[in-house]
Amino acid sequence: MEIFFQLFWLFFILSSLSPYFNQQMLLAARARRITDLERKRKSRVITLIHRQEGFSFLGIPFARYIDIDDSEQVLRAIRMTDQSVPIDLILHTPGGLVLAAEQIAEALLKHPARVTVFVPHYAMSGGTLIALAADEIVMDPNAVLGPVDPQLGQYPAASILRVLEQKPMAEIDDQTLIMADVARKALAQVKRTVAGLLRKHFDEQKSQELADLLSQGTWTHDYPISVEEARGMGLRVSTEMPIEVYELMGMYPQPRGGKPSVQYVPLPYGREEPRPGRR
């Protein structure tokens, strides 16, 4: 009986430590993949990848967004990079805090060497703001960017201003008027930032026009800007995505509970190759 309890506690301890060791192995694998990509491209590779956290509160997973901690880490990495060394930023994010995104974008803009942003899936809102600071944006053919119009709580700043145009002033409550004032300032500030980033590639008129298109509520905030549409705007977009970026993204699995909703045989298929289960 005593041996049984000893085995039980040994199993319990190993089971408790298993997630920690698995996480450390995953971190080490990511570091190796990043190092391989740096050696191949002779650059500093920085990742800004947001997935839902692997833990939850009351069954609700925590979602990640661009925050001040992200900007501090990215700015630290940029400071540690010699001015002659190119920077490759792998970006996968729904957006986040405007202040943090602007800090990252401005730091990348000031880096003298070439800056490339890789978007394997999507970089929305603040992610697009960061991408605009790059010398080149490399996107998967099916990846998307998004508008950078500011949001006030759950409402787009541009939509709040529409209220002033559609209702008599006497019928608008004080809170809405205050929000409209903040919205006007937010729209002007973001447009100024975007135009400043775009001057790296365009003249003043083109920068202002494109900044207006991206930041002033032309579309809904989740509107997907495809590779073709981004190129139509004049952005420098390539689809030559290194295989190492895809492999690295595979090391950031999305935590899920229960049965996975997507399943496939993880092997590359050619046109003439036989499929599993077929002869």
Secondary structure by P-SEA (a helix, b strand, c coil): caaaaaaaaaaaaaaaaaaaaaaaaaaaaaaaaaaaaaaaccbbbbbbcccccccccccbbbbbcccaaaaaaaaaaaaaccccbbbbbbcccccccaaaaaaaaaaaaacccbbbbbbcccccaaaaaaaaaccbbbbccccbbbbbccccccccaaaaaaaaaccccccccaaaaaaaaaaaaaaaaaaaaaaaaacccccaaaaaaaaaacccccccccccccaaaaaaacccccccccaaaaaaaaaaccccccccccccccccccccccccccc
